[in-house]
Amino acid sequence: MDVITHDVLILGTGLAGLRAAIEALRVGKDISVGIISKVHLMRSHSVAPEGGAAAVLYEGKGDSFEQHAYDTIKGSDFLADQDVVERYVKIFPEEILQLEHWGCPWSRNEDGTIAFRLFGAHEVPRTVFAEDRTGFFLMRTLYDTLLKFDNFERYDEYIGLSLIIENNRFGGLLAMDKNSGEYVVFVAKSIVIATGGLGRLWEFTTNAYTTTGDGFAIALRAGIPLKDMEFVQWLPTCMVPYGIPATEALRGHGAILLNSRGERFMKRYAPSKMELAARDIVSRAMMIEIKEGRGLKGPGGMDCLMLDARPVGEERLLTIYNTFVENARELLGIDPLEELVPVRPAAHYAMGGIDVDIDLKSSIPGIFAAGEVACPGFDGANRLGSNSLPLCLATGRVAGKNAAIFATKRSMPEISQDTVNREVKRYENLLKVDGSESLYTLKKKLNRVMEEYVGIFRNREGLIRALEEIRQIKRLYCKDMRIEDTSKVFNTEFVNAIELGFMLDVAEVIALSALKREESRGAHYRTDFPKRDDERWLKHTIVQRKDGELAVFYRPVRITKWNPEDRRY
């Protein structure tokens, strides 16, 4: 088994991972960085976002850091830690300008200033963008910038398997080279986990096939707590039946939602903001319309509503929203310049994640997290659209710098071969089970459970049922799953089996957290507890694995300026 040594490891190569790698390399030319990814970095899900990045570029000219912080905290349904929000909204514009200096082609006004879009639940337009390919241009810029450094190695198509902990400190990472099927041990002084999201737990999702919750699971298995995992965002306008987003920016430029009667139904749910209310409110409103019989049957027989993008105007649609137009025409056979587009909410983003502090440090020294997999307390119960891209950049920068500084103060750890062997055995045992259940059948069962019981609407009976079924699938996974391909070289079936194990662990935490939280807040809506309950539940849910069992405890929300109030949009 190969042993590879670096000062700092970066697990994941989306926006947060690349930004962390660059910042770690900037700390010092003697720092060695290893960058590990399941896919080539330009295949990361971070290339997909279209909309943009929120930032107060011109404070005092119609916007302020305080307004951005308040919008974020209100949008979070007051579960965000306010000190975290206040700090990071000030870093966002620094990152936007840094990316500009590195070559990101932000879209501009005629006078040369950077242009803004309006996104849902933001009081003013503050979302910068690069046409409708913002994620791609950000990734391309970061990739080009990374190549200017020398002291790093990339390990593409390696899947991270287990964190190696020695004496309650980070020691290394067990990974597998997907090309050869061989296990590799990375020994390092620190690591930034930046593995992205978990959308593939649900069947209808905006997320790439790689977003299987890996980082959440390996942290949980290492004893690191996960925080606020019950809060998962559904993006309101996703094209049926593919789950491809029709960017929220369209609604900022006038696109509207219609039901089967041709009614602009958001007037009933958010009379002021309408389609630009917070995402949890719009998604719930859409599903209520469908459940009450005011939806339509879309392609593939999927229930949906209709997005009318014609008010955006032909010129805008064909320039800054060309990707949306192409997708609708090529995939659906619909011309959005003339026709309505079928949409419905899809699982999109995890507000919860690895429990880290404001500096992105976890409970285990040497382990940091950034991006969607991290939960410093910024998003609370609902993330505002266009806050994710700058948060990935900002947390990547902070985590990368802190991981590198930590590494300069520590000698290279020694790891136990027994610890490594124990972790290898965990995965090799999957190949030895002579069972009857296809892993793909088990995955479909998990997707069905999450869609049916842990979706936009939840209740006690359904969540108990979800936990029972998830745990039953886990038992089948361990004792009766069949992997037909036992070869070493690029065994995608084995990789999918490993990912399913990650998904099952994460699904159990989400369902348990949702069952325990007996209120409705943000993206977590309980039909049996339909009101927000600040007296009992203004606190973060923390879940940690102890002695093989999940322990649940709570931590108060940190409030600096804004006391909870009713959210009205």
BALOBA-127224 format. One record per residue (C-alpha): z, x, y. Coordinates in steps of 0.2 Angstrom, whole numbers, plus 5000, padded with zeros to 4 digits. Example, Ala and Ser with C-alpha at 12.3 -4.5 7.8 and 13.67 -1.06 7.14 Angstrom:
BEGIN
503950624978;503650684995;
END
This chain:
BEGIN
500050005000;499550075017;500850105030;500250105048;501350155063;501250105081;502450095095;502049915099;501149775089;500249635096;499949485083;498649375090;497149405101;496949255112;497349265131;499149295128;498849435115;497549525125;498549515141;500049585132;499049725124;498349775141;500049775150;500849875136;499550005137;499750005156;501550055154;501150225148;499750325141;500750385127;501150215120;500150175104;499749985102;499149905086;498149735089;498149625074;497049465073;496549345059;494749335067;493749445079;494549425096;493049335104;493249205090;495049165096;495348985101;495649045119;493749045121;493748855120;494648795136;493448725149;494548665163;495448795172;497048885178;498248815190;498948925204;499448915222;498349045229;498549005247;500348955250;500648855265;498948795266;499148625259;500148685244;501648785239;502548865225;503948735226;502648595225;501848675209;503648695202;504148515205;502448445198;502748545183;504548495181;504148305184;502748325172;503948395159;504948235160;506348355167;506548455151;505848615158;507148755162;506848755181;507248935184;505848985171;504648865180;505048935198;504849115192;503149095182;502248985195;502449135207;501649245194;500149135191;499149175207;499549365204;498649345187;497149245194;496849385207;497149515194;495849435183;494649425198;494849615201;494449645183;492849545185;493149365181;491849255189;492949125197;491848975204;491848975223;491548875238;490148895250;491249005261;491649125247;493449065244;493949025226;493648835222;494948715216;494948565204;496148425203;497048395187;498148265180;499948255188;499548385200;499848325218;498448435225;496948525219;497548695213;496548725197;495348875198;493948885186;492448975180;491148835178;491548745162;491848895152;493448965159;494249015143;492649115138;492549205154;494449245154;494249315136;492749415140;493549495156;495149535146;494049615132;493049715144;494649775152;495449815135;494049935131;494450045146;496050105137;496050225123;497750225114;497550065104;496850015087;496149845082;496449765065;495249615065;495349495050;497049545046;498349395043;500149425048;501249375034;503149425037;504149505050;505249645042;506949645049;508149785046;509949785052;509549635063;508149725072;506349725071;505649855059;503849805056;502549675049;501849635032;500049595034;498549575023;496749635026;495649485022;494149595018;495049695004;496449575000;497649725001;499349715009;499749825024;501449875031;501449895050;502949995056;503349975075;504749985088;504249805095;503049665093;502349525103;501949365093;500449285102;499749185087;499249025097;499548845092;499748725077;498448585080;497748595062;499348505056;498448345061;496748285056;496048245073;496348395084;495548495098;496048655089;495048785080;495248805061;496348955064;497748865073;498848845058;500548885065;500749055058;501849135072;503048985072;503248995053;503449185051;504749185065;505649035057;505749125040;506449285049;507849185055;507249165073;507548985081;506148875086;506448765101;505848585106;504648575092;504548385092;503548395108;501748405104;500348355116;498848245113;497448275124;496848105130;494948115131;494248195115;492448155109;492448045093;492348095079;492448285082;493948305093;492948415106;493848385123;492948295137;493848405150;495148325161;494248395176;492948265174;494348135178;494748235193;493048215199;492948025196;492647995178;493647835172;494247755156;493647585150;494147475136;493047355125;493147225139;492547345152;494247355161;494847515169;496447485160;497447635167;497847525182;499147435172;500047595166;499947715181;499347615196;499347765208;498647915198;497747805184;496747925174;497548075182;499348025176;500248145165;499448175148;500748095138;500647935148;498747925147;498747955128;500047825125;499047705136;497447735126;498347705110;499147545116;497447485121;496747525104;498247455094;498147285104;496347265100;495447325115;494647475107;492947495100;492247565084;491547735087;490447855077;491147875059;492147705061;493447785071;494347675084;494047735102;493847695120;492547745132;492447875146;491247835160;490748005168;489347935178;490447925194;490548115193;488748125198;487148205190;487248365200;489048405195;488748355177;487248465175;488048615184;489948635182;490048515167;488548565158;489448605142;490148425141;488348355144;487648465130;489048425118;488748235120;486948245119;486848365104;488348305094;488348115098;486548085104;487248015120;486748055137;488348045148;487248035164;486747865158;487947805144;489747795140;490547925129;491747875115;493447965116;495247955110;496748065110;496848215099;498248335094;498048475107;499548585111;501348635106;502648625120;503948695109;503848865100;504849025097;506449015106;506349155119;507249185136;506449205153;505849385149;505049325132;506449405121;506849325105;508549325096;508049485087;507949645097;506149705097;505349535094;504449455109;503349305110;501949245122;500749105125;500748935116;501849005101;503249055114;504448925121;505349005136;505648825143;504248805155;503348655148;504748545143;504248385135;502548375142;501348515148;500248485164;498448515162;497848685168;499548765166;499248835149;497948965154;498949045168;500549035157;499649125143;499149265155;500849275164;501949275148;500749395140;500949515154;502849495154;503049505136;501849655134;502749755148;504449715141;503949755123;503249925128;504749965139;505849925124;504850035113;505050185125;506950175122;506950165103;506550285089;505350225075;506250115063;506450155044;506050005033;506649965015;505349965002;506449824993;506249715009;504349745008;504249714990;505149544991;503949485004;502449534995;503149444979;503249284990;501449284992;500849354975;501849214967;500649094974;499249164963;500249154948;500648964948;499548874935;499648704943;498548554944;498548514963;497148584974;497748664990;496448564999;497148394992;498848454998;498248495015;497448325017;499048245012;499948345025;498648295038;498848115033;500748115035;500748195052;499448075058;500347925052;502147965055;502248105067;500948055080;500947975097;502147835091;503647875080;505147785073;506647825062;505847745046;504247835048;505048005052;506147995037;504647955026;503748105034;505148225029;505148155012;503348175010;503248345018;504648405006;503748334991;502148424996;503148584998;503848564980;502048544974;501448694984;502748804976;502648744958;501048644955;499648714967;498148784959;497148934967;495548954957;494949104966;496049254960;494849394967;495449514980;493949524992;493949405006;494849264996;494749125008;495549004996;497149124995;497149135014;497048955016;498448935004;499549055014;499148955030;499648795021;501348865018;501548905036;500948725041;502248645029;503648745036;503148705054;502848515050;504548505042;505348575058;504348455069;504748295059;506648345058;506748375077;505848215081;507048115069;508548195077;508048155095;508447975098;507547945114;505847945122;505348085133;503648155137;502548175122;503948125110;503947935110;505147835099;504747645097;506547615091;507247715106;505847685120;506947745135;507347915141;509147955139;509748095151;511548065147;511348115128;509748205127;509448315143;509448465131;508348575121;508248555102;508548715093;508048735074;508548885064;508348925045;510048975038;510349015020;508748925016;509148765025;508648705043;510148695055;509948595071;510848625087;510648595106;510648685122;510748615140;509248615151;509448725166;509348635183;509148725199;508548605212;507848445205;508948315196;508048195184;507148045191;505947915185;504247975183;503047865192;501147905193;
END
